[in-house]
Amino acid sequence: MAGRIERAEINSHTRSFTGCNTCRSRHVKCDEGRPTCSMCAYFGLTCAGYGKNIFFDSKNPDAKIRFRRPLLTEEERERMSQWLVSSAPPKSTFQLLSRIDDECENSVPSGEFQLSLGPFGVFKVQPDRAIQSATPDEPESLPIEELEDPGTGSPEQDDLPIMSSFPVDIGFSQLSPSFMQSLLEPPEQRPNSSSPDLLDYLMDQGHLDETSLVQPQRYSPTHLISDSYCHPHISPDFLAPSPDSSGSVPQDAVFLIKHYSSTVISLMTPVRHKKTPWHILFIPHAKDCLAALALGEDMSHASLCNFYGTLAISAFSLGGVSRSETWLEQGQMYLRKAQNHAKLMLLTAYDIPKPAKYKSILMAILTMVQVSTFSGNRDQAEGYFLEAEKFIRLKGLKRRKSRKVRLLHHCYVFERMFHESVFVCAANSYQRQNVRRVIESSGLAPASVDGLSFRLYKWKNLHQEMLRVRDREEGENDLHLERPGLFSATLYPEIFGIPEAWLLLLSCVIRLGTEKDAAEEQSNPNGLNLKDFINRAKALEDYINQLQRPNQATFTFSSQHSTIDEHILENMLEAMRLALAIYFYRRIYDINASILQEKVVGVRDCLLQCEYADSSVVHGSAGFIWPAFIAACEAEDPDVQESFATWFEISASRSGLSGFTRTLSSIRKIWQEKRGGGSSMTWLDLMRKALPVQEHGEWEGLVGSKDS
């Protein structure tokens, strides 16, 4: 009982939160026997016991946090039970049991009646009685010996339980890990049982008060949230976080994780089912980290990087929505912590034995990519993208990839394609050359089906290549989608609502643009000749113009999507198709933007259609940001430009993230260049002026990864 607390009403739960670690790893049903399950005994296996975790009831937003699995081992729970028994003198125990009987007899029969006596709601008196029975000159607690002796103290004092005068509302953030360690030590090494701090700790273990961790301190704000931009899940009361305590658990962590779950995820993907990588990987991992911090456990730098990076994203979002400098400062503090852990993580990421799980390290790097992208820091995003690429090629491609690993690989590639399409300033930077050199020297380069640089694959008939069926190895290890073809196990439609063929075409345009730049700079004498370049460009142009939105036979929307979701996804696909054509004509042919205005207006209309469908949706997924940026850069009509500017401003206000504002600032620079006589400039020159990138930037001092 001491090690496991559950709600009175147990809802149905999934198998993923039950069973011993052995049965869970074998994907078999466990009877959850204690101390070991009978299934392990039947098969002759060693039962690995039950892990520690905090379960958040997502079906009931008003539900308290509950512990699904035992928090302590069998030995630790036996020690706790023995300590509790020895700490309660028999005479006081009998008195308390008598009082329980009296209260039960005198109470009105009701389903809401609860006992409130003691630790874990069994022997605990109400605070007002404890205060009334104690005089001002008396100490806060009485020695156990005095409670046992009926000759000392008043009768009222004798009726008091030994824990009556101890405060019970102590959050985990005020507890040091030494308390848990002292509790779990053998009896001869544990502190005196009359220690008030240890009693407080034990009593607090019985009830994790969510409000002490969730609600920020409320005060009179200097800025109020605009009603038109306030997200429905954010109350204007939550305008600033509570000061971070001296403990290890951030007091606003629960609230920030909930905001991340309800609002920030919509920036990553337009789909709303619960099987996205963020629902099954990122959020559970952050909650596991919160549970581990609450229990005083040691965690890897990868887990801490992912945890604080998630809190940073959420705090930045809240700061932008509420216009609260305090939240922004909190986000900066979490970001610094995440960066420090990222630096330490990357120093040992390639060590043997591995310091952390592959998924944990990759999740941490991708979280830092998200932080950099949403804050508009393209230099840092470039560095973390390269770290992710190096880590995947060295540690992820030769292994047999589980579904969760493939989900993370898909997240990286999806974001990398959009980043690569506009990152035209440092294709041969020192960082990129160093990554290629490390991978080549490791001997693991053959595991990559694609090349280490974005060069064009030597295909001849694009239509035939796009219909070619790729096997599992090619489909999983063609990291940057170099080779056209069909791969039935792709996860892009499920995660982002976009078919893989569309990303393949984007990759082909990026690679053909790289070939064009190399030919102009004469840096690749073995590159494509003019005839081959024109033929490949013509093939890509025809395929993009004939691109059709997926029908039910090739791409079906999940039954979990509402009508509004399907409408939004359809408009996003249409915006992607038009933006892909705009990008091709400007990047490859560099035709005059005036010829593309019909496609520009088409992208604008898709954005407005989604706005009309559901104005509460944060239209910030990468599927919308990239088409909006590509089309807005080419807009020439002032009214159309104003429409794009309004969309970015509203998205910035709803999401609270500065990446939208910085993107709009880059677009305005392009508009200004064109009005100032730069209409004759090439697309590449415009991008270089609007999106300047430092050759080394701050990355070398930010991350100190060592070569493998």
C-alpha positions in Angstrom: 0.0 0.0 0.0 2.9 2.3 0.8 4.4 2.1 -2.6 1.3 2.3 -4.8 -1.5 4.8 -4.9 -4.4 4.8 -7.4 -7.6 6.7 -7.9 -10.8 5.3 -6.4 -12.3 5.2 -9.9 -10.0 3.2 -12.2 -10.7 3.8 -15.8 -9.9 1.3 -18.5 -6.2 1.5 -19.4 -4.1 0.2 -22.3 -1.6 -2.6 -22.0 1.2 -0.2 -22.5 0.9 1.0 -18.9 0.7 -2.4 -17.3 2.7 -5.5 -16.9 6.2 -6.2 -15.8 9.1 -5.1 -17.9 9.8 -8.6 -19.1 6.2 -9.2 -20.4 6.1 -5.7 -21.9 9.3 -6.3 -23.8 8.0 -9.7 -25.0 4.6 -8.1 -25.9 2.6 -10.6 -23.9 -0.2 -10.1 -21.4 1.0 -10.0 -17.8 -1.1 -10.8 -14.8 0.8 -8.2 -12.8 1.5 -10.6 -9.9 3.6 -9.4 -7.0 6.5 -9.6 -6.4 6.9 -11.5 -9.7 4.3 -12.3 -12.3 3.2 -15.9 -12.9 3.7 -15.6 -16.7 7.5 -15.2 -16.2 7.5 -18.1 -13.7 5.6 -20.3 -16.2 8.0 -19.7 -19.0 11.0 -19.9 -16.7 12.1 -16.3 -17.2 13.5 -13.8 -14.8 10.8 -11.2 -14.0 12.3 -7.7 -14.4 9.8 -6.1 -12.1 7.7 -3.1 -12.6 9.1 0.3 -13.7 8.3 3.7 -12.2 6.2 6.1 -14.1 3.5 8.8 -13.7 0.4 8.4 -15.8 -1.5 11.4 -17.1 -5.2 10.8 -17.7 -5.6 12.4 -21.1 -9.3 11.4 -21.3 -10.1 13.4 -18.3 -8.4 16.8 -18.2 -9.6 17.5 -14.6 -8.1 14.3 -13.3 -5.2 14.3 -10.9 -1.9 12.7 -11.6 -1.9 9.1 -10.5 0.7 6.4 -10.2 -0.1 3.4 -12.4 3.0 1.3 -11.5 4.6 0.7 -8.1 7.0 3.5 -7.3 9.2 1.2 -5.1 10.6 -2.3 -5.4 9.2 -5.1 -3.1 12.2 -4.7 -0.8 11.8 -0.9 -0.6 8.1 -1.2 0.1 8.7 -3.8 2.8 11.2 -1.4 4.5 8.7 1.4 4.2 5.9 -0.7 5.8 8.2 -1.8 8.6 9.2 1.8 9.2 5.6 3.0 9.3 4.6 0.2 11.7 7.5 0.9 14.0 6.9 4.7 14.0 3.3 4.4 15.3 3.2 3.4 19.0 0.5 0.8 19.8 -1.4 3.0 22.2 -1.7 5.9 19.7 -2.6 3.4 17.0 -5.5 2.0 19.0 -6.7 5.5 19.8 -6.7 6.5 16.1 -8.5 3.3 15.1 -11.2 4.1 17.7 -11.6 7.6 16.3 -11.9 6.1 12.8 -14.8 3.9 14.0 -16.5 6.8 15.7 -16.3 9.0 12.6 -17.6 6.2 10.4 -20.6 5.6 12.8 -21.4 9.3 13.1 -21.1 10.1 9.4 -24.0 10.4 7.1 -24.0 7.5 4.6 -22.7 9.1 1.4 -20.5 8.0 -1.4 -18.4 11.1 -1.0 -17.3 10.4 2.6 -13.6 10.1 3.0 -11.3 9.4 5.9 -8.6 11.9 6.6 -6.5 10.6 9.4 -2.8 9.9 9.1 -0.4 9.3 6.3 -1.9 8.4 2.9 -5.3 9.6 4.2 -5.5 7.0 7.0 -4.0 8.6 10.2 -4.2 12.4 9.6 -6.2 14.9 11.6 -7.5 18.2 10.3 -5.0 21.1 10.7 -7.5 23.2 12.7 -7.7 20.6 15.5 -4.0 20.3 15.7 -3.7 24.1 16.0 -6.4 24.3 18.7 -4.9 21.6 20.8 -1.4 23.0 20.9 -0.4 26.1 22.9 1.9 28.8 21.5 4.7 27.7 23.8 4.6 24.1 22.8 6.9 22.7 20.2 5.6 21.8 16.7 5.9 18.1 17.4 6.0 15.9 20.4 8.5 13.2 21.0 7.2 9.7 20.5 8.1 8.8 24.1 5.8 11.5 25.5 2.9 10.3 23.3 3.3 6.8 24.6 3.3 7.9 28.3 -0.3 8.6 29.4 1.1 10.5 32.4 2.5 13.3 30.3 0.6 16.0 28.5 -3.1 16.7 28.5 -5.7 14.1 27.4 -6.3 16.2 24.3 -2.6 15.9 23.4 -2.7 12.1 24.0 -5.4 11.8 21.4 -3.2 13.5 18.8 -1.4 11.2 16.3 2.3 11.6 16.0 2.0 13.3 12.6 -0.7 15.7 13.4 1.5 18.9 13.6 3.6 18.2 10.6 2.9 20.2 7.4 1.6 18.0 4.6 1.6 20.3 1.5 5.2 19.9 0.5 6.0 19.7 -3.2 8.6 17.4 -4.8 10.6 20.4 -5.7 11.4 21.1 -2.0 12.7 17.6 -1.4 16.3 16.5 -2.0 17.1 13.1 -3.4 18.9 12.3 -0.2 15.5 11.9 1.5 14.5 9.1 -0.8 17.9 7.5 -0.5 17.7 7.7 3.3 14.3 6.0 3.2 15.5 3.1 1.1 18.6 2.5 3.1 18.7 -0.5 5.6 17.1 0.3 9.0 20.4 0.8 10.8 21.4 3.5 8.2 18.2 5.4 8.1 17.6 8.5 10.2 15.6 8.6 13.4 12.0 7.8 12.8 10.9 10.9 14.6 12.5 13.1 11.9 9.9 15.6 10.8 11.4 16.0 7.4 11.2 12.3 6.7 7.7 12.1 8.0 6.7 15.0 5.7 8.3 13.3 2.8 6.4 10.0 3.5 3.1 11.8 3.9 3.6 13.8 0.7 4.3 10.6 -1.2 0.7 9.6 -0.7 -0.7 12.5 -2.8 1.1 14.4 -5.5 -0.8 17.7 -5.7 -0.9 18.7 -9.3 -1.8 22.3 -8.5 1.5 22.9 -6.7 3.3 22.0 -9.9 1.0 23.3 -12.5 -0.4 26.7 -11.6 1.9 29.7 -12.0 1.7 32.5 -9.4 -1.1 34.9 -10.4 -0.5 38.6 -10.2 -1.7 41.7 -12.0 -0.2 41.5 -15.4 1.1 44.5 -17.4 -0.3 43.0 -20.6 -3.4 41.0 -21.2 -4.0 38.4 -23.8 -6.0 39.6 -26.7 -9.3 37.7 -26.8 -9.1 37.3 -30.6 -5.8 35.6 -30.3 -6.2 33.7 -27.1 -6.0 30.0 -27.5 -9.1 28.2 -26.0 -6.9 26.1 -23.8 -5.0 29.0 -22.2 -6.7 31.1 -19.5 -5.6 34.7 -19.2 -4.8 33.9 -15.5 -1.7 31.9 -16.7 0.3 34.9 -17.7 3.5 34.2 -15.9 5.3 31.2 -14.4 6.0 30.6 -10.8 9.6 31.2 -9.9 11.7 28.1 -10.4 12.3 26.5 -7.1 15.7 25.4 -5.8 14.7 21.7 -6.3 15.1 19.6 -9.3 11.5 19.6 -10.5 10.4 22.8 -12.4 7.2 23.9 -10.7 5.6 24.8 -14.1 6.6 21.6 -15.8 3.1 20.0 -15.8 1.4 23.0 -17.1 4.1 23.5 -19.9 3.8 19.9 -20.9 0.1 20.2 -21.2 0.4 23.3 -23.3 2.9 21.5 -25.5 0.4 18.6 -25.9 -2.7 20.7 -26.6 -1.2 23.6 -28.7 2.4 23.2 -29.8 1.9 19.7 -31.5 -0.5 21.3 -34.0 2.6 23.2 -35.3 4.3 20.0 -36.2 1.5 18.2 -38.0 -2.0 19.0 -39.2 -3.4 15.5 -38.3 -5.1 15.0 -35.0 -4.9 11.3 -34.3 -3.0 10.0 -31.3 -0.4 8.0 -33.1 1.9 10.8 -34.2 5.6 10.7 -33.0 4.8 13.4 -30.5 2.0 11.5 -28.9 3.8 8.2 -28.6 7.4 9.3 -28.2 8.1 12.9 -27.3 5.4 13.6 -24.8 5.6 10.3 -23.0 9.4 10.7 -22.8 9.0 14.2 -21.3 6.5 12.8 -18.7 8.9 10.0 -17.8 11.6 12.6 -17.2 9.2 14.6 -15.0 8.5 11.4 -13.0 12.1 10.6 -12.7 13.0 14.1 -11.5 10.1 13.9 -8.9 11.5 10.6 -7.6 15.1 11.9 -7.4 16.5 9.5 -10.1 19.5 10.1 -12.2 18.9 10.7 -15.9 21.1 10.8 -19.0 22.0 14.1 -20.6 19.9 13.1 -23.6 16.7 12.8 -21.5 17.4 16.1 -19.7 18.0 17.8 -23.0 14.8 16.5 -24.4 12.9 17.5 -21.3 14.2 21.1 -20.9 14.0 21.6 -24.7 10.3 20.7 -24.6 9.7 23.1 -21.7 11.6 25.8 -23.6 9.4 25.4 -26.7 6.2 25.5 -24.6 7.4 28.5 -22.5 8.3 30.5 -25.6 4.9 29.7 -27.0 3.2 30.9 -23.8 5.3 34.0 -23.7 4.3 35.0 -27.2 0.6 34.3 -26.6 0.4 36.1 -23.3 3.0 38.8 -24.1 4.7 37.9 -20.8 8.4 38.6 -20.5 8.5 36.3 -17.5 7.5 33.3 -19.7 10.1 34.3 -22.3 12.8 34.5 -19.6 11.7 31.1 -18.3 12.0 29.8 -21.8 15.5 31.2 -22.2 16.5 29.5 -18.9 15.2 26.1 -20.0 16.9 26.6 -23.4 20.2 27.2 -21.7 19.8 24.1 -19.7 18.8 22.1 -22.8 21.9 23.4 -24.7 24.2 22.5 -21.9 22.8 19.0 -21.7 23.0 18.8 -25.5 26.7 19.7 -25.5 27.5 17.0 -22.9 25.3 14.5 -24.7 27.0 14.9 -28.0 30.4 14.6 -26.4 29.6 11.0 -25.6 26.9 10.1 -28.1 29.1 7.8 -30.1 30.9 6.1 -27.1 30.8 2.4 -26.5 29.0 1.3 -24.4 26.4 3.8 -25.4 25.5 6.4 -22.7 21.8 6.5 -23.6 19.3 4.8 -25.9 19.4 5.6 -29.6 15.8 7.0 -29.6 16.5 9.2 -26.6 19.6 10.9 -28.2 17.8 11.3 -31.5 14.7 12.8 -29.8 16.9 15.2 -27.9 18.6 16.4 -31.2 15.2 16.8 -32.9 13.9 18.7 -30.0 16.7 21.1 -30.3 16.0 21.4 -34.0 12.4 22.3 -33.1 13.5 24.9 -30.6 15.9 26.5 -33.1 13.3 26.4 -35.9 10.5 27.9 -33.9 12.7 30.6 -32.5 13.8 31.5 -36.0 17.5 30.7 -35.4 18.5 29.2 -38.7 22.2 28.9 -37.8 21.5 26.7 -34.8 18.9 24.7 -36.7 21.6 24.0 -39.4 24.0 22.7 -36.8 21.5 20.4 -35.1 20.3 19.1 -38.5 23.9 18.1 -39.3 24.3 16.5 -35.9 21.1 14.5 -36.5 22.3 13.4 -39.9 25.7 12.3 -38.6 24.1 10.4 -35.7 21.5 8.6 -37.9 24.1 7.6 -40.5 26.6 6.4 -37.9 24.2 4.7 -35.4 20.8 4.3 -37.1 21.1 3.0 -40.6 22.9 -0.4 -40.1 20.5 -1.4 -37.3 17.1 -3.1 -37.7 14.8 -0.2 -37.3 11.7 -0.4 -35.2 8.5 1.6 -36.0 9.4 4.2 -33.4 12.9 4.6 -34.8 11.4 5.0 -38.3 9.0 7.6 -37.0 11.9 9.7 -35.7 13.8 9.3 -39.0 10.7 10.5 -40.9 10.5 13.6 -38.6 14.1 14.4 -39.3 13.8 14.0 -43.1 10.6 16.0 -43.4 12.0 19.0 -41.6 15.4 18.7 -43.3 13.9 18.8 -46.8 12.2 22.2 -46.2 15.3 23.5 -44.4 17.5 22.4 -47.4 15.2 24.0 -50.0 15.9 27.5 -48.7 19.3 27.0 -47.0 21.3 28.1 -50.1 24.2 30.1 -48.5 26.5 27.4 -47.0 26.2 24.3 -49.1 29.9 23.6 -48.7 30.4 25.0 -45.2 33.0 23.8 -42.8 30.3 22.1 -40.7 29.0 20.1 -43.6 32.5 19.1 -44.8 33.3 18.0 -41.3 30.2 15.8 -41.1 31.0 14.2 -44.5 34.6 13.6 -43.4 33.5 11.9 -40.1 31.0 9.6 -41.8 33.5 8.6 -44.6 36.3 7.9 -42.1 34.0 5.8 -40.0 33.6 3.2 -42.7 29.8 3.3 -42.3 29.1 5.4 -45.4 28.0 2.3 -47.5 25.1 1.8 -45.1 23.6 5.0 -46.7 21.8 4.3 -49.9 21.9 8.0 -50.8 25.0 10.1 -51.2 26.4 12.3 -48.4 25.8 15.5 -50.4 22.6 16.6 -52.2 23.6 15.6 -55.7 21.2 14.3 -58.4 20.7 10.6 -58.8 21.4 9.3 -62.3 17.9 8.5 -63.4 16.8 8.7 -67.1 13.1 8.1 -67.2 11.5 9.8 -64.2 8.0 8.4 -64.8 9.3 4.8 -64.7 11.5 5.5 -61.7 8.6 6.9 -59.7 6.6 3.7 -60.4 9.5 1.5 -59.3 8.9 -0.4 -56.1 11.7 0.0 -53.6 12.6 -2.7 -51.1 12.9 -2.3 -47.4 16.6 -1.6 -47.3 16.4 1.1 -50.0 13.3 2.6 -48.6 14.6 2.9 -45.0 18.3 3.8 -45.8 17.7 6.3 -48.6 17.9 9.0 -45.9 17.4 12.1 -48.0 15.1 10.6 -50.6 17.7 10.5 -53.4 16.2 7.7 -55.5 12.7 8.0 -56.9 10.3 5.1 -56.4 7.4 3.7 -54.3 7.8 2.5 -50.7 4.7 1.0 -49.3 5.9 1.3 -45.7 6.4 5.0 -45.7 5.0 7.0 -42.7 4.8 10.5 -44.1 1.1 10.4 -44.9 0.3 9.1 -41.4 2.5 11.7 -39.7 2.2 14.8 -41.8 -0.7 14.0 -44.2 1.7 14.3 -47.3 2.5 11.5 -49.7 6.2 10.5 -49.9 6.2 11.1 -53.7 5.7 14.8 -53.1 8.8 15.0 -50.8 10.7 12.9 -53.4 10.0 15.6 -56.0 11.1 18.3 -53.7 14.3 16.4 -53.1 14.8 16.1 -56.9 14.4 19.8 -57.4 16.8 20.6 -54.5 19.4 18.2 -56.1 18.9 19.6 -59.6 19.4 23.1 -58.2 22.6 21.9 -56.6 23.8 20.6 -59.9 23.0 24.0 -61.5 25.0 25.9 -58.9 28.0 23.5 -59.3 27.9 24.0 -63.1 27.8 27.8 -62.8 30.7 27.7 -60.4 32.5 25.1 -62.5 33.2 23.2 -59.2 32.1 19.8 -60.6 33.6 19.0 -64.0 31.9 15.6 -64.0 28.4 17.1 -63.5 25.5 17.2 -65.9 26.0 18.7 -69.3 23.4 21.2 -70.7 21.5 18.5 -72.6 21.1 16.2 -69.6 20.2 19.2 -67.4 17.4 20.3 -69.7 16.0 16.8 -70.1 15.9 16.2 -66.3 14.4 19.7 -65.7 11.7 19.0 -68.3 10.9 15.6 -66.8 10.5 17.2 -63.3 8.4 20.0 -64.7 6.0 17.7 -66.4 5.7 15.4 -63.3 5.0 18.4 -61.0 2.4 20.0 -63.2 0.6 16.6 -63.6 0.7 16.0 -59.9 -2.7 15.1 -58.5 -3.9 15.2 -55.0 -4.1 11.6 -53.5 -7.4 9.9 -54.0 -9.0 7.3 -51.7 -7.1 4.5 -53.5 -3.7 5.9 -52.8 -4.2 8.0 -49.6 -7.1 7.6 -47.3 -7.8 9.9 -44.4 -8.1 8.3 -41.0 -11.6 7.8 -39.7 -10.5 9.7 -36.7 -10.3 12.9 -38.7 -13.2 15.3 -38.7 -14.7 17.0 -41.7 -12.7 20.1 -40.8 -9.5 18.1 -40.6 -10.0 16.7 -44.1 -10.7 20.1 -45.4 -7.5 21.5 -43.9 -5.4 18.6 -45.2 -6.8 19.0 -48.7 -6.0 22.7 -48.7 -2.5 22.0 -47.3 -1.9 19.5 -50.1 -3.1 22.0 -52.7 -0.8 24.7 -51.2 2.1 22.2 -51.3 1.5 21.4 -54.9 1.4 25.0 -56.0 4.4 26.0 -53.9 6.4 23.1 -55.3 5.7 24.4 -58.8 6.7 27.9 -57.8 9.9 26.7 -56.2 10.8 24.6 -59.3 10.3 27.5 -61.7 12.2 30.0 -59.6 15.0 27.7 -58.4 15.7 25.9 -61.7 14.5 28.2 -64.6 14.5 31.4 -62.5 11.6 32.7 -64.6 10.1 36.1 -63.8 7.8 36.0 -60.8 5.0 37.9 -62.6 4.3 34.7 -64.6 3.7 32.8 -61.3 1.2 35.1 -59.7 -1.8 32.8 -60.4 -0.1 30.1 -58.4 0.8 32.6 -55.6 -2.8 33.6 -55.3 -3.8 30.0 -55.2 -1.6 29.4 -52.2 -3.0 32.4 -50.5 -6.5 31.2 -51.1 -5.7 27.8 -49.5 -4.5 29.5 -46.4 -7.7 31.6 -46.2 -9.9 28.5 -46.8 -8.3 26.9 -43.7 -8.9 30.1 -41.8 -12.6 30.1 -42.7 -12.9 26.4 -41.8 -11.6 26.7 -38.2 -10.2 30.0 -37.0 -9.1 28.4 -33.7 -6.6 26.1 -35.4 -2.9 27.2 -35.2 -2.0 26.9 -38.8 1.7 26.4 -38.1 2.6 22.9 -39.4 5.6 22.7 -41.7 3.1 21.8 -44.4 1.7 25.3 -44.3 4.8 27.4 -43.3 6.9 26.3 -46.3 4.2 26.9 -49.0 3.3 30.2 -47.4 7.0 31.3 -47.4 7.7 30.2 -51.0 4.6 31.9 -52.4 4.8 35.0 -50.3 8.3 35.7 -51.5 7.0 35.9 -55.1 3.9 37.9 -54.4 3.8 41.2 -56.2 0.3 42.6 -55.7 0.2 44.8 -52.5 -3.1 43.3 -51.4 -1.8 39.7 -51.8 1.4 40.7 -49.9 -0.8 42.1 -47.1 -2.8 38.8 -47.0 0.4 36.8 -46.5 1.7 39.2 -43.9 -1.6 39.0 -41.9 -1.5 35.2 -42.0 2.0 35.2 -40.5 1.1 37.8 -37.9 -2.0 35.8 -36.8 0.0 32.6 -36.7 2.6 34.2 -34.6 0.0 35.5 -32.2 -1.8 32.2 -31.9 1.3 30.1 -31.6 3.4 32.6 -29.6 6.5 31.5 -31.5 8.9 34.1 -32.9 9.8 31.9 -35.9 6.7 33.3 -37.8 7.7 36.8 -37.1 11.3 36.3 -38.2 10.1 34.5 -41.4 7.8 37.4 -42.2 10.8 39.8 -41.6 12.8 37.8 -44.2 9.8 38.0 -46.7 9.6 41.8 -46.2 13.3 42.1 -47.0 12.7 40.3 -50.3 9.7 42.6 -51.1 11.9 45.6 -50.3 14.7 44.3 -52.6 12.2 43.9 -55.5 10.7 47.3 -55.0 14.2 48.8 -54.9 15.1 47.6 -58.3 16.1 44.0 -57.4 13.5 42.4 -59.6 16.2 41.5 -62.0 18.1 39.6 -59.2 18.1 35.9 -59.4 16.1 33.8 -56.9 19.3 32.6 -55.3 20.6 36.1 -54.8 17.3 37.2 -53.2 17.5 34.2 -50.8 21.0 35.0 -49.8 20.1 38.6 -49.1 17.0 37.8 -47.1 18.4 34.7 -45.3 22.0 35.4 -44.4 23.9 32.7 -42.7 27.2 32.9 -40.9 29.8 30.5 -42.1 30.7 29.2 -38.6 28.2 31.2 -36.5 27.8 30.4 -32.8 27.6 26.7 -33.4 31.2 25.8 -32.6 30.9 27.3 -29.1 27.4 25.9 -28.6 28.0 22.2 -29.2 31.2 20.4 -28.5 30.7 17.1 -30.2 33.8 15.1 -30.8 34.5 13.2 -34.0 33.8 9.5 -34.0 
